[in-house]
Amino acid sequence: MTSSIWRYSHLALAVSSFVFIFLASVTGIILSFEPIQYTLEVSSEARAMEDVSLAQTLTVLREKYDEVLDIQTDEHHYVSATLLDKEGNYGQYYIHPKTGKLLGEQIETAPIYEWCTNLHRSLFLKSTGRFFVGLSSFLLLLITVSGVILIIKRQRGLRNFAAKIIRENFFQYFHVYLGRLALVPILIITITGTYLSLLRFELIPDWETETTTPVSTSSSEPSLDPSEFPVFNQLSIADIRKVEFPFSDDAEDRYLIQLKDVEISVNQYTGVVESETPFPFTQIAQNLSTALHTGQGSVAWSIVLALSCICITFFIASGFIMTFRRLKGKTRNKFGKDEAEIVLLIGSESGTTGQFAKCFAETLMQANKRVYIDELNHYSSYASMKHLVVFTATYGTGEAPSNARKFSKLIASTDPNQPFNYAVVGFGSLSYPNFCQFAFEVEDMLSALPMSRKALDTHTIHNKSWESFHQWTVQWADLFPLELAVSQPELAIKAKKKEHTFHVLRCTAIENRTDNTFTLELESPTAKYVSGDLLSILPENHTHERLYSIAQTQAGTLLLSIKRHDYGICSTYLSNLKSGDRLYGSIVRNREFHFNSKSSKTVMIATGTGIAPFLGMIENNSKHREIDLYWGGQTSQSFRLYEGILSEAFQDHRLSELRVAYSRENASKVYVQDLLLRDQVKIAEAFQSGAQFMICGSIAMQKGVVETLHQITLERNNKPLSYYQNKGQLKMDCY
Ligand SMILES: Cc1cc2nc3c(=O)[nH]c(=O)nc-3n(C[C@H](O)[C@H](O)[C@H](O)COP(=O)(O)O)c2cc1C
């Protein structure tokens, strides 16, 4: 079955029961404090002790008090007794099981817990409410099961169930992360809740149990003192639930003792066990279910239950936010499919691609273009189409998202009846082995059509980068030419980050005219960062941020390596900074691209300014882990910018190997891929020994490097590159 069927089931179950589940979770959080509060209020001296026998407790109580009616060990393991003291006071008191000392009166349940219990069990609607609560418990069980299947699919198999989750966005990440963490407690809560409801409605048959009667007489001879009864000496006070004392002196009246799973009656004179009645299975299961469902008797379990209920409320909220985002990507069309000149088709699983496409469509409509927007699964013929743009995400192992699965069949069976230009924009993540694979497949399918003409190369977007999308819109609009000011979709507007002031320490002059690259060293008293994080800068009067990869130097300063683009507003501004100037920016955490200092070997691959984070990682390699750096630039002059830092690191053994490729130095071009191929034996061994590989630079370089690495691992280690990427050995930050 496909993921989407499971997703729809997961959603449909949640929609049908979320009100009840929400109420049950909130009251569950409150109720889980009851056992904790109880434990705090009752004297710890009343706790049932394993090493105190029933005979001991019984003896002290009989000595101290006039009359004892019963002894109980409650579900929280506290001992109490109903008794009449020498002053004539009668009541149920907590007692010290060894000394018989009175430790206070029985505690009444606080009204808030009673109120919550009623709401939790029956919504104050008696049997009808109980039915809905029971049903919701069962539905939550089904939601949990469908959720587990979705996690397995997302993690690409059961084997990877516990593997690291790739962080797409906050709600998705924590929905999966907490789902996995709280899975067992939630399964227990739902199974026990469902079972208790079934019992309540007598839908579970009772197994009759037989009473065994080893001694059938009710003799009073030979008479023993209760403290000498073998059974009372064998039983610990912690084993018993309740002891009812004989009602009268008649030998027919016995001690009735309830243990966890059996009730026994004991002759009050001889101490002989006269009958044993095991509790029915349903009763034992009920007791266990109640303890597990309510946390009675265990503060630790009560805390787990409270946290699980908090997780359930988070799942409800995050689930709805994700669904809302998915639906938000849908757009109403002003023109019919055969009237539109520009057709935009979307392949999206969780809706973000749709939102980018929707913003693009709206901008085109404002520019009076006849636009039609739809899902790839609805691909058909479009009578007036001149331009087709496909925006698609990739899922699973390089597969189509759910609303694009039918596209390959539809395109094979639909003949476009006029020539058209096409462009494909792939949305994906470099954290997955098959980066934007489906977008490339769509491009192949479109290029095979007789009347199609490629307008632009397939453009790939890592991690929903607005910056990258914006670049593509400019390129595409230039084809007309059109002035398009596409507004940023809400989801691409990141939560406002804390802005810091940076002081410019040094800005190198651009020496190499072809490269136009310089370094900028900054210092901030407030910003916290590590190499691999990003510095976000919002140029004045501009709405979209520019991101630069950070190197944290040994001195703790922030070093950037920047290429100045001819018409680049931000890069030109940065290149003109002088020491002493101020700059404002914020830090974007990039956890997926931090250096793992536990890894004994790291292979770093970069071209151009992509070297920046590696400069910091190498400088801070104080544990002298083995680091091999492969760097590609245009000429040896390009390398000069980094030479000082790297040769120092080499001498200090912070850098083990440095391999440089120049693409414009000699007649024959050399790229980093060529160096990797040349060192393929070492590279294959490094993968095999668990080394981490880090790639930083342009998407074009990343594509070439990944292909080469894949070729090496396949030929030398008989494993695809994805095998190592799934093991977390490959980290990429490319743009
Ligand atoms: C379970 C899962 C699997 C994914 N697999 C891939 C993949 O194989 N290749 C890729 O480039 N991106 C992959 N991605 C990333 C998505 O394609 C990317 O986040 C995209 O922006 C999501 O767009 P959407 O919200 O429109 O579905 C995957 C994401 C998830 C959650």
The ligand as an ORCA input file, in Angstrom:
! r2SCAN-3c Opt
* xyz 0 1
  C      10.320     10.991      3.653
  C      11.015     11.943      2.744
  C      11.752     11.470      1.679
  C      12.420     12.344      0.833
  N      13.187     11.859     -0.180
  C      13.875     12.707     -0.970
  C      14.713     12.225     -2.023
  O      14.835     11.042     -2.273
  N      15.379     13.149     -2.773
  C      15.263     14.499     -2.550
  O      15.903     15.284     -3.241
  N      14.466     14.971     -1.564
  C      13.781     14.125     -0.777
  N      12.984     14.613      0.228
  C      12.903     16.066      0.436
  C      11.688     16.674     -0.247
  O      11.652     16.419     -1.617
  C      11.760     18.174     -0.025
  O      11.705     18.453      1.333
  C      10.663     18.948     -0.716
  O      10.921     20.339     -0.591
  C       9.295     18.643     -0.115
  O       8.326     19.281     -0.907
  P       6.769     19.156     -0.606
  O       6.550     19.777      0.735
  O       6.113     19.923     -1.690
  O       6.390     17.732     -0.637
  C      12.313     13.742      1.050
  C      11.545     14.218      2.122
  C      10.908     13.337      2.966
  C      10.103     13.877      4.111
*
